Amino acid sequence: VQQSLAVSAEALGIPLDEIGSGPRRLPDLLAAMKDRLTGLRQAITGQDPVAMGDMLRYELQETLDEWHHVLESLANSIHVT
């Protein structure tokens, strides 16, 4: 996904290093998403329902909210001619 995003952004002339949510830039957000998904996978494989619930309700939700802002920024950066 990260590679597809980089190639697509380059083709559209969108500078990904300027895209972000608040003070966090895209590379930071990608790392955060990877960390959250890794934590969720560990909770699932460890059969820890409390950790799974916390990840899904709190930690992953925060990351998804940031991604929502990033995707809005990307959509606003694309100009249809």
Helices and strands as residue ranges (DSSP letters): H 2-12, G 16-18, E 20-21, E 24-25, H 26-45, H 49-54, I 55-59, H 60-77
